[in-house]
């Protein structure tokens, strides 16, 4: 005979799992995306980490707030957010912005958009730690990969930037993760290098 666990914690966990569907698309606000790339550029040759937050609903997440973070270490081969800072940070953001249910750990990555085993394990641990929140991992150099954990498996997400082209002052445009996004990111990095 199977016993049911009806403790409050287990009931809340099952309800969070049932109501939280998988993410299918991440949208960066222009400002968040540019601040993330600036952080990555400033930290070179070391890796950098920043955090973004926002809301997720009906399979779409929108990252509209950018946050720096306190690092335990950063070098050309890796970086790590301080755990005690992260615990306080999540609580404070949700206190000030109660609608927040999406957090993204974003970091520059020397090998492209693929996640390392350490990053995969970190994403799974965050998801286990607080299952009512959508946790995603962004790995970026000139390519960008966006990842989400669901049912214990890591999956890649489509992503998009909501932005205005500064060159020709057109109204807001949306860019998918295609060659045009990649060339836009390269162009932005070129402008950042010129400012040094």
N, C-alpha and C positions, 0 to 999 in steps of 0.2 A: 504494500500500500504506500503510495507516494504522499509525503507530507507537504503541505503548502506553507510557505513562509509568509506570514501576514504581518511581519513587523513593519512599522511605518517606513523604514529605509527601503525595504525591498519593494513595497507597493509604489513608492515615489519613483524608484529606479525603473520599474516596469512601465509606469505611466509615461515617463520621459522617453523611453525607448519607443513606445507605441506612437506617441504624438510627434516625434521628431523624425521626419523622413530624410532621405539622403539629399545632399546638395547636388545641383547639376551645373550651376553657373555662378561665377564670382565676378562682381562688377566693382572696379576701383574708381573712386572719384579721382579726377585729375590731380587735385592737390595732394591726396594721399600717395598716389603713384609717384609724383615728382619728388615729394619729401623722402620717400623710401629710396629712390635712386640717388638723391643727394647724400643721404647717410652712407650708402654703399660706396659712393665715390670718395667721400671724405675719409673713410676708414682704410682705403687701399694703402698698402698691400694686404692688410688684415681683413679677415671676414668681419661682417657687421650683422647685428640683429636689431630689428625694430619690431614693434607690435602695432597692429591696426585693429580697430573694432568697428562694429556696425550691427546690422540686423539681417536675419535670414528668415525668409518666408516663402512657402510654396516652391522650394527647390532653388531659389535664387538668394544669394548673399550679397549685400552691399557694404563695402568697406568705406566708411566716410569719416573716420577719426584716426589720426596718426599719433603714435606715442614713441618716444625713444625708450630706452630701458637701461637698467644697471646690469653690467656684464660681470660674470665671474672671471672670464678671461676672453681674450681675442688674439688670434695670431693668423698667419696666412693659411693655416690648415683647418681652422675651426674657431667657433665662438660659443659661449654658453651664457644664457640669462641666469642671473642670481635667483635661486628658488624662492627665498624669502621675499624678495621684491615682487616676484610674479604673483605670489599668494595675496599680498596686499593690493597690488595693482588691479587684479580682477575684481576684488571686493569693492574697491573705491570706484572703479569705472561703473559697475552695476548699481552702486549707490547713487551716483550723480546722474547716470543715464540708465534708468531702470529698464528701458526697452532693449538694451544691448543683450543679444544672445549669440553673437558671433565674434570670435577672436582669431586673429591670424598672426602667427609667428613668421616674420619675413626675414630672410637673410640672404646675403650675397653668397655665391657658391662657386668655387673655382672649377667645377667639372660640369657646368651646364645646369640643366633644369632637373636632373635626376636626384632623387633623395638618397642619402646614405642610409645604412642600416640604423645608425644612431638617430637620425632624424625620424625614420619610420617608427622606431621604438618610442621616441619622445612624443610623437603625435598620438600613438595608441595610448600612452600613459596619460596624456592630457584628457583624452576622450573618456578613459576609465575614471579619472579623477572627478570630472563634473560632466555627467552625461546630458544634462539639459542644455548645455552650451554647444554650439557648433564650433569646432576647432579646425582650423586649416593651417597648412604649412606652405609657405611660398619660398621657392628656391630660385634665385635669379642671378644671371650675369647679363649677357645680351639676349638670352632666351629666358623665358619665365615658365616655371611649372607650378601648378597649384594643386594641392593634394588634400584629401579628406578621408577620414576613417569612418567606416560604417560597418557594423556587424563584424568587427575585428579584422577587416580587410582595408588596405589602402587603395584608393582609387584616384585617378587624375581628373581634375575639373576643367571645364572650359572657362576662359576668362575674357574680360573685356574692360576697356578703359573708357569712361565717359569724360570727354575733354574737348577743349577748343584748340584748333590749330592756331598757333601763335603767328606762323609765317604769313597766312593770308586772311586772318581775322574772320574766318567763317563762323557761323553759329555752331553750337555744340554738335559734335559728331561722335559716333561710337565706332570703336575699332575692335575687331576680333583678333584672336591670337594667330595672326597670319604674318606674312612677310612684311606687310605695311607696319605692323606694330613693332616688329624687330628693327626695321630701318628707322622708325621714329625713336626708339630707345637708343640706337647707336648715335643718331643725330643729337639727342639730348645729352648723352655722355660726351660727345664732341664739344658741345657748348660749355659743359661743366669744366672740361679740361682747359678750354680757352680762358676761363675766368681765373685760373690759378696764377 
